[in-house]
Amino acid sequence: MSTPDPDHQEPQPQQVPPPYAPYPPYGYPYMPPRPTNGLAIAAMIMGIVGVCNPISILGLIFGMIAKRQIAERGEQGEGFATAGIVLGWIGVASVVFWAIYLVAVIGLFSTAVNEIEDWPTGYPTDDPTWSIELIGALLRQLSAGA
């Protein structure tokens, strides 16, 4: 019987690398996006639609409520809410402007009609001086009202 050689080693089978190497994940894990506040979207839509009509008040109200909810819940949509608030104020200002404009036009028109009715000869004739008298009456009415 022979004694085994202590320096002799059995040949090891060759290790074949797998077709793909598993890489460890890098970076941060995927976080799902925060939800967007629905009132913020509604505020922006109402602000856009209501730029020149009273619906803009809804954009203003929805935007303020949405800002409070976003701060409490940590949702997205702060820009939408801000856009709704800004467009809401623009809409309110335009409604106020148009209301004042309408009152002024109706006032001037009624003054002109009253002035024409007060003329002794009735409606204006072909003489162009009636328009100068009418403009003077309107200016007197404006200065008396101010």
Summary of the structure (lengths in Angstrom):
residues: 146
radius of gyration: 40.3
end to end distance: 132.3
largest distance: 152.5
contacts: 366
relative contact order: 0.10
helix: 60%
strand: 1%
